């Protein structure tokens, strides 16, 4: 299966369980791998036959900005569900990270894999 990669999408949003996390925008980093079949796109060279990764990134950004989830796990599930609703996407891998969430670590996060 072929892959479309969206790497290190940086979004400001509310994510966390602590009081200060519920009121302070923080950077959230999202990585997404969309699994799809691309031979038709490659042969036709026609954008109407492919997954519009620009639109996917816009929708992920809007979702993260509005979700205000308590856990990275819930946010990752939201993103995966949104991606799997796109025509042509058969499977998705989503990684959500919170930079600076743990002292001494660059970031912490989760990575999930879901399919239709």
FIMARVO-389235 format. One record per residue (C-alpha): residue in three letters; x, y, z. Coordinates in pm, whole numbers, plus 50000, padded with zeros to 5 digits. Layout:
! FIMARVO-389235
+--------+-------+-------+-------+
! residu !     X !     Y !     Z !
+--------+-------+-------+-------+
!    ala !     X !     Y !     Z !
...
+--------+-------+-------+-------+
//
This chain:
! FIMARVO-389235
+--------+-------+-------+-------+
! residu !     X !     Y !     Z !
+--------+-------+-------+-------+
!    unk ! 50000 ! 50000 ! 50000 !
!    unk ! 50121 ! 50351 ! 49920 !
!    unk ! 50163 ! 50627 ! 50177 !
!    unk ! 50098 ! 50998 ! 50202 !
!    unk ! 50299 ! 51164 ! 50481 !
!    unk ! 50212 ! 51475 ! 50679 !
!    unk ! 50506 ! 51540 ! 50910 !
!    unk ! 50540 ! 51763 ! 51214 !
!    unk ! 50221 ! 51964 ! 51166 !
!    unk ! 50245 ! 52217 ! 51448 !
!    unk ! 49916 ! 52342 ! 51590 !
!    unk ! 49825 ! 52550 ! 51895 !
!    unk ! 49547 ! 52402 ! 52102 !
!    unk ! 49415 ! 52303 ! 52442 !
!    unk ! 49527 ! 51955 ! 52546 !
!    unk ! 49577 ! 51819 ! 52896 !
!    unk ! 49427 ! 51751 ! 53236 !
!    unk ! 49594 ! 52017 ! 53450 !
!    unk ! 49413 ! 52346 ! 53517 !
!    unk ! 49679 ! 52552 ! 53341 !
!    unk ! 49659 ! 52321 ! 53037 !
!    unk ! 49288 ! 52390 ! 53008 !
!    unk ! 49341 ! 52766 ! 52972 !
!    unk ! 49677 ! 52797 ! 52793 !
!    unk ! 49729 ! 52724 ! 52425 !
!    unk ! 50022 ! 52490 ! 52375 !
!    unk ! 50202 ! 52350 ! 52076 !
!    unk ! 50078 ! 52009 ! 51965 !
!    unk ! 50269 ! 51818 ! 51697 !
!    unk ! 50079 ! 51584 ! 51465 !
!    unk ! 50224 ! 51329 ! 51226 !
!    unk ! 49997 ! 51136 ! 50994 !
!    unk ! 50056 ! 50856 ! 50746 !
!    unk ! 49764 ! 50794 ! 50512 !
!    unk ! 49764 ! 50455 ! 50337 !
!    unk ! 49607 ! 50452 ! 49992 !
!    unk ! 49656 ! 50310 ! 49642 !
!    unk ! 49823 ! 50559 ! 49409 !
!    unk ! 49871 ! 50384 ! 49071 !
!    unk ! 49561 ! 50551 ! 48921 !
!    unk ! 49687 ! 50894 ! 49026 !
!    unk ! 50036 ! 50822 ! 48898 !
!    unk ! 49902 ! 50704 ! 48562 !
!    unk ! 49648 ! 50983 ! 48515 !
!    unk ! 49850 ! 51264 ! 48677 !
!    unk ! 49508 ! 51402 ! 48776 !
!    unk ! 49463 ! 51554 ! 49121 !
!    unk ! 49094 ! 51458 ! 49127 !
!    unk ! 49204 ! 51095 ! 49163 !
!    unk ! 49413 ! 51148 ! 49477 !
!    unk ! 49375 ! 51219 ! 49846 !
!    unk ! 49404 ! 51596 ! 49889 !
!    unk ! 49671 ! 51606 ! 50160 !
!    unk ! 49654 ! 51985 ! 50178 !
!    unk ! 49285 ! 51963 ! 50271 !
!    unk ! 49357 ! 51681 ! 50517 !
!    unk ! 49616 ! 51903 ! 50692 !
!    unk ! 49371 ! 52195 ! 50706 !
!    unk ! 49105 ! 51972 ! 50862 !
!    unk ! 49350 ! 51825 ! 51115 !
!    unk ! 49458 ! 52177 ! 51215 !
!    unk ! 49095 ! 52286 ! 51266 !
!    unk ! 49016 ! 51970 ! 51462 !
!    unk ! 49313 ! 52015 ! 51698 !
!    unk ! 49238 ! 52385 ! 51749 !
!    unk ! 48874 ! 52312 ! 51842 !
!    unk ! 48888 ! 51973 ! 52018 !
!    unk ! 49014 ! 52077 ! 52364 !
!    unk ! 49070 ! 51712 ! 52458 !
!    unk ! 49205 ! 51598 ! 52794 !
!    unk ! 49420 ! 51316 ! 52654 !
!    unk ! 49649 ! 51275 ! 52355 !
!    unk ! 49486 ! 50934 ! 52306 !
!    unk ! 49143 ! 51089 ! 52247 !
!    unk ! 49284 ! 51351 ! 52012 !
!    unk ! 49469 ! 51086 ! 51812 !
!    unk ! 49143 ! 50888 ! 51776 !
!    unk ! 48962 ! 51202 ! 51656 !
!    unk ! 49228 ! 51264 ! 51393 !
!    unk ! 49231 ! 50900 ! 51279 !
!    unk ! 48853 ! 50899 ! 51237 !
!    unk ! 48863 ! 51219 ! 51035 !
!    unk ! 49130 ! 51078 ! 50804 !
!    unk ! 48951 ! 50746 ! 50753 !
!    unk ! 48641 ! 50930 ! 50631 !
!    unk ! 48841 ! 51057 ! 50331 !
!    unk ! 48771 ! 50869 ! 50007 !
!    unk ! 49064 ! 50647 ! 49917 !
!    unk ! 49216 ! 50631 ! 50266 !
!    unk ! 49224 ! 50268 ! 50375 !
!    unk ! 49444 ! 50294 ! 50683 !
!    unk ! 49601 ! 50570 ! 50891 !
!    unk ! 49880 ! 50602 ! 51143 !
!    unk ! 49857 ! 50906 ! 51372 !
!    unk ! 50116 ! 51034 ! 51620 !
!    unk ! 50026 ! 51320 ! 51856 !
!    unk ! 50297 ! 51477 ! 52071 !
!    unk ! 50307 ! 51739 ! 52347 !
!    unk ! 50649 ! 51908 ! 52351 !
!    unk ! 50782 ! 51985 ! 52698 !
!    unk ! 50516 ! 51784 ! 52880 !
!    unk ! 50772 ! 51584 ! 53078 !
!    unk ! 51086 ! 51737 ! 53226 !
!    unk ! 51393 ! 51617 ! 53041 !
!    unk ! 51202 ! 51483 ! 52740 !
!    unk ! 51168 ! 51668 ! 52411 !
!    unk ! 50806 ! 51553 ! 52391 !
!    unk ! 50563 ! 51280 ! 52491 !
!    unk ! 50283 ! 51138 ! 52287 !
!    unk ! 50100 ! 50843 ! 52141 !
!    unk ! 50094 ! 50671 ! 51806 !
!    unk ! 49793 ! 50476 ! 51684 !
!    unk ! 49708 ! 50281 ! 51372 !
!    unk ! 49351 ! 50240 ! 51248 !
!    unk ! 49189 ! 50104 ! 50932 !
!    unk ! 48852 ! 50083 ! 50762 !
+--------+-------+-------+-------+
//
